[in-house]
C-alpha cells in the first residue's frame, strides 16, 4: 500500500513536494507516475519527492523516477529526492541512483538547491 500526498504553496517559485509513504512497488509506481504526470501537466516542473516514510522501492518504482526525471529535464525542470534512507537508500546506492538523482537529507536542502539553481540561470527573474 502506498500513500502519496502533494504539498504546494501559492508561491509559483516554490517546488511541489510529493510525500510518498509505504511501498513503491508495481501498484505504487502506477500511482506515483499518475501523480507526477498530473503535476507536470499542470506546469509544475520543479518537484521534490519526500521518501521519509518510504518502506521499500522496486524496479518499477525506480523506472518511474527515471522516466519522470527525463521528462522534467526536457521541460527545463528537475526532480529531486529527499529523506531516502534505510533499505531504499541501499537500493539507490546499489543501482547507482545516488549518482543519477540529487539526493537531499531533507526537504529544506532540496528547496534551497532549486533556489540556487534559479539564481544561476541566465535571465532568471529570481533575485
C-alpha positions, 0 to 999 in steps of 0.5 A: 500500500502506498500513500502519496500526498502533494504539498504546494504553496501559492508561491509559483517559485516554490517546488511541489513536494510529493510525500510518498509513504509505504511501498513503491512497488508495481501498484505504487509506481502506477500511482506515483507516475499518475501523480507526477504526470498530473503535476507536470501537466499542470506546469509544475516542473520543479518537484521534490519527492519526500521518501521519509516514510518510504518502506521499500522501492522496486524496479518499477518504482525506480523506472518511474523516477527515471522516466519522470526525471527525463521528462522534467529535464526536457521541460527545463525542470528537475526532480529531486529526492529527499529523506531516502534512507534505510533499505531504499537508500541501499537500493539507490546506492546499489543501482547507482541512483545516488549518482543519477538523482540529487539526493537531499537529507531533507526537504529544506536542502532540496528547496534551497538547491532549486533556489540556487539553481534559479539564481544561476540561470541566465535571465532568471527573474529570481533575485 
